[in-house]
Amino acid sequence: MNLADNQLTFADLESKVGEELGVSGWIEVDQSMIDSFARTTRDNQWIHVDVERARTESPYHAPIAHGFLTLSLIPALAAEIGTQPQGVSVAINYGLDRLRFLAPVKAGARVRLRSTLISLEERAPGQHLMKSASTMEIEGEERPAFAAETLLLLLTEG
């Protein structure tokens, strides 16, 4: 069950430390997404954008998504899971710990996010730091695209 089905309070979320928060739906990482990311970031390395060359010269025999593209999918997929409790006015990306890119995401592959709550700490009135274990799974593959501890600063209303 995803937390998106619930309206949790901070107290409810604190009781879920160490538990899986949920799994998102699958999203396809197609070549047009990869090309758009390459244009935006100006990272046009051939292994991402030259389909024919990637098929013949890359060790993956296909173009692959940028690691940072898959990483950038976290906010949307985490929102789908519903990892934020009631009363949050804004969630700010606070950083990453222990990020490792473990397997390539080939163009056309589908990925999903699995999230487990590591900790939720009040840092100051109206500010909570949420740490989650985030794994981007690749459909049909044993190894995930990446594993990381994501840090999110939650600011409450008021």
C-alpha positions as CSV (number, residue, x, y, z in Angstrom):
1,M,0.0,0.0,0.0
2,N,1.3,3.4,-0.9
3,L,1.0,6.3,1.5
4,A,-0.7,8.3,-1.2
5,D,-3.8,6.4,-0.1
6,N,-3.6,8.0,3.4
7,Q,-3.4,11.4,4.9
8,L,-0.6,10.8,7.5
9,T,0.5,13.2,10.2
10,F,4.1,13.6,11.2
11,A,3.4,11.4,14.2
12,D,2.1,8.7,11.8
13,L,5.1,9.0,9.6
14,E,7.5,8.8,12.6
15,S,6.0,5.4,13.4
16,K,6.9,4.2,10.0
17,V,10.7,4.6,10.4
18,G,12.3,1.5,9.1
19,E,9.3,0.6,7.0
20,E,8.7,0.7,3.2
21,L,6.7,3.8,2.3
22,G,5.6,2.4,-1.0
23,V,6.4,1.7,-4.6
24,S,5.5,4.0,-7.5
25,G,4.0,2.9,-10.8
26,W,6.2,2.2,-13.8
27,I,7.4,5.0,-16.1
28,E,9.0,4.5,-19.5
29,V,12.3,6.2,-20.1
30,D,12.1,6.5,-23.9
31,Q,14.6,8.0,-26.3
32,S,12.7,11.3,-26.6
33,M,13.0,11.7,-22.8
34,I,16.8,11.0,-23.0
35,D,17.2,13.4,-25.9
36,S,15.3,16.2,-24.1
37,F,17.5,15.7,-21.0
38,A,20.6,15.7,-23.1
39,R,19.6,19.0,-24.7
40,T,18.6,20.6,-21.4
41,T,21.9,19.6,-19.6
42,R,24.1,19.8,-22.7
43,D,25.3,16.3,-22.0
44,N,25.2,14.9,-25.6
45,Q,27.5,12.0,-25.1
46,W,26.9,9.5,-27.9
47,I,26.1,6.6,-25.6
48,H,22.9,8.5,-24.8
49,V,21.9,10.2,-28.0
50,D,23.4,8.4,-31.0
51,V,21.1,5.4,-31.3
52,E,22.9,3.6,-34.1
53,R,26.4,4.1,-32.7
54,A,25.1,3.0,-29.2
55,R,23.7,-0.2,-30.8
56,T,26.9,-1.1,-32.4
57,E,29.7,0.3,-30.2
58,S,28.4,0.5,-26.6
59,P,28.7,-2.4,-24.2
60,Y,24.9,-2.2,-23.6
61,H,24.0,-2.5,-27.4
62,A,21.5,0.4,-26.9
63,P,21.4,4.0,-25.9
64,I,21.2,4.5,-22.2
65,A,19.6,7.2,-20.0
66,H,21.9,9.6,-18.1
67,G,22.2,8.5,-14.5
68,F,21.1,12.0,-13.4
69,L,18.0,11.7,-15.6
70,T,16.8,8.6,-13.6
71,L,17.8,10.4,-10.4
72,S,15.7,13.4,-11.5
73,L,12.5,11.2,-11.6
74,I,12.6,10.9,-7.8
75,P,10.3,13.9,-6.9
76,A,7.5,12.9,-9.3
77,L,7.6,9.2,-8.4
78,A,7.9,10.0,-4.6
79,A,4.8,12.3,-4.9
80,E,3.0,9.4,-6.5
81,I,3.9,7.2,-3.5
82,G,2.7,10.0,-1.2
83,T,5.7,10.3,1.2
84,Q,4.8,13.7,2.6
85,P,2.6,14.1,5.7
86,Q,-0.2,16.6,6.1
87,G,0.7,20.2,6.7
88,V,3.8,20.3,4.5
89,S,3.9,23.6,2.6
90,V,7.1,22.9,0.7
91,A,9.5,20.0,0.3
92,I,13.1,21.0,-0.5
93,N,15.7,18.7,-1.9
94,Y,18.4,18.6,0.8
95,G,20.8,16.2,-0.8
96,L,21.8,12.6,-1.2
97,D,24.0,10.2,0.7
98,R,25.5,7.0,-0.5
99,L,24.4,7.4,-4.2
100,R,25.5,4.6,-6.4
101,F,24.5,4.0,-10.1
102,L,24.3,0.2,-10.3
103,A,22.9,-0.6,-13.7
104,P,22.2,1.2,-16.9
105,V,18.7,2.1,-18.0
106,K,18.3,1.4,-21.7
107,A,16.1,3.5,-23.9
108,G,12.6,2.1,-23.7
109,A,13.0,0.5,-20.3
110,R,10.5,1.1,-17.5
111,V,11.6,2.2,-14.0
112,R,9.8,2.6,-10.7
113,L,10.8,4.0,-7.3
114,R,10.8,2.0,-4.1
115,S,11.1,4.1,-0.9
116,T,11.8,3.1,2.7
117,L,11.8,5.7,5.6
118,I,15.2,5.8,7.4
119,S,14.5,8.7,9.7
120,L,12.4,11.8,10.3
121,E,13.9,14.4,12.6
122,E,12.6,17.8,13.7
123,R,15.5,20.2,13.0
124,A,13.8,23.4,14.1
125,P,10.2,24.5,14.6
126,G,8.4,23.9,11.3
127,Q,11.3,22.0,9.8
128,H,11.7,18.2,9.5
129,L,14.5,16.3,7.8
130,M,13.3,13.2,6.1
131,K,15.8,10.5,5.1
132,S,14.6,7.7,2.8
133,A,16.3,4.8,1.1
134,S,15.4,5.2,-2.5
135,T,15.9,2.5,-5.1
136,M,15.1,3.0,-8.8
137,E,14.1,-0.5,-10.1
138,I,14.3,-1.5,-13.7
139,E,11.5,-3.7,-15.0
140,G,12.8,-7.2,-15.7
141,E,16.3,-6.5,-14.3
142,E,17.8,-7.9,-11.0
143,R,19.9,-4.8,-10.3
144,P,18.4,-1.4,-9.8
145,A,19.4,1.7,-11.7
146,F,20.6,3.3,-8.5
147,A,20.3,3.2,-4.7
148,A,20.6,6.3,-2.6
149,E,19.6,7.8,0.7
150,T,17.6,10.9,-0.2
151,L,17.3,13.9,2.1
152,L,14.2,16.1,2.0
153,L,13.6,19.1,4.1
154,L,9.9,19.4,4.9
155,L,8.6,22.9,5.9
156,T,5.3,23.1,7.5
157,E,2.6,25.7,7.0
158,G,2.5,28.6,9.3
